[in-house]
Amino acid sequence: MGSWAWWRSWFLIFVGCTIMGSGFVLFINPYKFVPGGVYGLGIVLHNIFPSIQVGTFGYMFDIPLMITALLVFGGQFGTRTVIAAMFTPGYMNFLTRMVYPDEAAIESLDPAQLLGGRLDLSNDLLLACIIGAVVIGVGMGLVVRQQATTGGTDIVAMLLQKFGGIKFSTGIFLADGFVVLSGLAVIGFGLGTGEAASNGWTLTLYSLITIYTSSRVVAYMLDGASYDKLLFIISDHHEALRRFIIEDLDRSATYIKSRGMYTGTDREMIFLVVSRKEVRQVQHQIREIDPRAFVVVTDAYETFGEGFKQFPDKNEIHVE
């Protein structure tokens, strides 16, 4: 990696952590949403121990988890993740002190006092959770694109995968599910605080919306807005279709030998991958060339090769 690429990568990691931390402080923490992860657990525990900030709880969980991961995974566990996981909680604590007027407001995380009440979305909780999820997703996406994570439940999932044989995505679901249920118990039912929130069930639903939305935003950041499209075309006008694909689309395709089940006739089927925006053009052109053609269009989840994505590095992180 060149010097400029190295500096750019680290810059984007810190920008991503800053964006993600801001999403938590401004849109998630004040409304007691619990979107999984160590910061979600930090929100739960902050309700029990209000004198300890959410970011501090992040350190309490991240540091032991990272030490464990370094011992278990060694060189596979990158420096970038360690730095990202150390920077984010500290930034969250710093920003929290900047946007609230005094210690009492920091303990209560009262949205009415957030930035002097100029960002109070107490009456628009759905808007708050969606904005927060999008901001967190953008920040996390920037970090993951630089081959880092922010630690937390990612490490738990890695450990469950290694020692429990549980898929990584399932491990994330189990860890985040435990955190959300903890939020329901503490915030919704008042366990450990003695003060149950009147909208505890609603907050849990908003938390689930936050988790889903942020995960989709991260997927968008990593994989783009849409999947490519895969077309299987059976037609008697191969030469005209070939000219269109090669000359007009500037792509190539593959002939696959096939046999009709009813007729028993051997035919050649065209196997073609195009971008989503090209599908309509291809469909119209096929109709012009051969209205009797048989066409199947389906999603191509990922497409690697010339004209599409490059093959990933062996250590590259994937959201799915």
N, C-alpha and C positions, 0 to 999 in steps of 0.2 A: 504494500500500500504506500503510495507516494505521500510526501509531506503534507500537501494540500488536502488530500483525501483523509489523512489521519486527523488533521485539525478539524476538518469539516465534520467528520464522524463524531468526534468528542463534543463539538459545539452542538450538534443536533441531539445528542444524548442529554446534555444539560438543558437545552430548550424544551425537549420532550418532558423531562422530569419537572421543569418549571410549570409547563402547561398543565400537566397532570395534577401536581400539587395544588395549583390554583383552582382547578375544578373541584377538588375535595373541599378546600377551605371556603370557597365562595358559594358553592351550590349544593354540596352534599352534607358536610358536617353540621351546618346550622339547622338542618331540617330533620336530623336523626335518621337519614337514610343509611342502610347498612348494605353496601354493594359488594359484600364478600371481601376476601383478602385481609392482609394484616391491618390495613387502615380501616376497613369495616369493623374488624374486631377492636381496633383502637377506639372507634366511635362508641361501641358498646361499653367498653371499660371506662371511657371518659364519663359516661352517665353514672357509673358507680363511684368513680374516683375523679371528680371534676377538677381537682387541683393539678392533675397530670394531663398534659396536652395529648392530642391524638397522635402527633408526630413522634412524641416520646415513646408511646406504646409501640409505634412502628419500629423504633430502635430496639425495644425490649424483645420483640419477636424476631426481627430480621437478623440481628447479630448472632444469636444462637443458631438460627437456621442456616446462615451462611457459613459459620464455622463447621457445622455438621456437613454441609454440602462440600466444602473444601476438603474435609477429611475423607468423605466417601467418594467424591468424583474427581478430586485432584485437579489436574490441568484442564479437564473438561469444563470446569466452572470458571467463567471468565472474569477478568479484572473489571471489565465494563459493568457487569452486573453488580459487583461489589460497590463500585463507585456510585452507580445509579441508586442503589438501595441505601447508601449512606447519605447521599445528597438530598433525596426527596423528603424524608421526615424532618430534617433540619430546616429545609426551605419552608415546609408547611408550618412549623412552629414560628419561624420568622414572620411569614406572611400573616399568620393569625394575630400576632402582636401588632402588626401594622394596621389591620383593618378593624380592630376592636378598640374602644377607647380606654378600657381599664381592665384590671385583673378579674373583677367580678363578671364582666361581659365575656371574658375569655373562658371563664369557668362555665358560664351558662350557655355560651355560643348562641346568644339571643340574636336572631336575624334582624330584629328591629333596631339593633345597635350596630349592625354590620355596615361599615362605611357611612355611618351617621343615618342609617335607615334608607339610604338611596338604592340599596339592592335587596330590599326585603320582599321575598316572594312567598311569604307565608300563606297568602290567599291563592297562590298559583303553584301548588306543589308539583303538579304534573309537568309544568313548564320548567320548574327548577330541576327536577330529576332528569328530564330529557337534555337540557342544556348541560348539566353536570356530566351526564353520561357521554355526550358528544365531546366535550372538552377533555375529559379523562381519556376517552378512546383515541383522540387525536394525539395527545401527549404520549400515551402508551405505544401507539403505532409508530411514532417517530423513534422511540427508544428501541422497540423490537426490530425495526428496519436496520438499525445499526448493530444488530446481533448482540443485544443485551436484553435483560429483563429488569424488573424492579424488585425481584426476590419474592418473598412472601409465599403465597399459596403455590406459585410455580415450583418452588423448592420442595414443598410438601408433596406435590404431585410427582416430582422426580423421584423422591424417596419411596413413595408408595409404589411407583412403577418398578423400581429396582428390587425392593424387598417384598412387596406384596403381589407382584405380577399384575397390577391394576393399570389399565391404559392411562396415559397422561391426561387425556381429556376427562376421563372418569374421575381421576384424582382431583383435578381442578373443581369438578362439580361437587364432589364429596366435601372438600375443604370449604368451598364457598357456601355450600348448603348448611354446613355446621355453623358458619359465621352468621348467616341470615337467621337461622333458628335461634341462635343466641341473642340476636337483636330482638326477635319477637318475644323471647322470655324476659329480657331485661327491660326493654323499652315498652313493649306491648303489655306485659303482665306485671311489670314493676319488680321482678326478681332482683334482689340486691339493692334496690333503691327505695322500695316502698311506695313509689309513685308510678302507677300505670298510666301510660298515655291513652287518652280517649280514642285516638285514631291509630292504635298500635297495629291492627290488621292492615289498615290502609297503608301505613308506612312500609310494612313488609311487601305489599304489592308494588309500591313505588320502587322499593329496593330491587325487586326482581326485574322490573322494567329497566332500571339503571344497569343491571348486570347484562341483560340481553342487548340493550342498545349500545353499550360501550364495546361489547364483544363484536358486534356487527361493524362498528366504526373501525376497530382495529383490523378486522378482516378486509374492509374496504381499503385501509391504508396499505396493507400488505399485498393484496391481490388485485386491486383495482375495482372499478365500479361494476363490472359484470364479467361473466364467464364467456369464453368463446363458444361458438356454435358448431356442432358436428352434423353434417348432412350426408345421408345415404341416398343416392339418386339412381333410379332404374329407368332407363330411357333407350329408345332406338335411334336417337340422334346424337351419338357420341361425338362426332367430329365437330358439330356446331357448338356443343357444350364445351368441348376441349378448347376451341378457339376463344370462347368467352372467358373461361377460367384463366387461361394462360395470358391472353392478350389484354382483356379488359380488367379482370380482377388482379392481374399480375401475381397470380399464385400458381401452385401446382396441386395436383390431386393424385389419387391412387385408384387403379382399377382392381376390383376384387371379383374373382370368379364366383358366380352364384348359379343356382338352379331353381327355377320356379317349382314349387311343390305341386301345383295343380297341373301345369302343362308338361313338367319334366324337361323344359327347354333350358339349355345352358346360356347364360347371359353374363355380361360384365356390369358390375355395380360400381358407381363412382363414389369414392370416399373423399370428402372435402371438409376442411376446417376453415371457418371464416370468423371474423369478429362479429359481435352482436349487431353492430351498425350496418354490416354488409348483408345481413340475412335477407332483408326485404328486397334489396336489389337482385340478389341471386334468385329469389322466388319469382319475381316478376320476369326475369330473363328466361328462366326455365319454362314459365308459362308461354312466353312468346315462341320459344324454340319447339317445345313439345308439350302441348296441353294435356296429353295423356300420360305424362311421366308420373312415376311413383316416387315420392320424396318423404323421408323421415328427418325431422330436425330435432336434435336433443342437445343438452348442455355438455360442453367439454370442460370439466372442472379445471384442469390445468393443461396447457399446451406448451411443449418445449421444442425448440428447434428453430431453424431459419425462418425469420418473419414473425416469430412469437417470442416467448420468454426464454431466457438462458437457463440452463440447468443449474440448480442450486448447489452451493458449496455443501460439503458433508456436515458442517457444523451449523448450517443455517437454521434459524428458528422459524417455525411455522405456527400460525395461529390455530389451525384446526388440528 
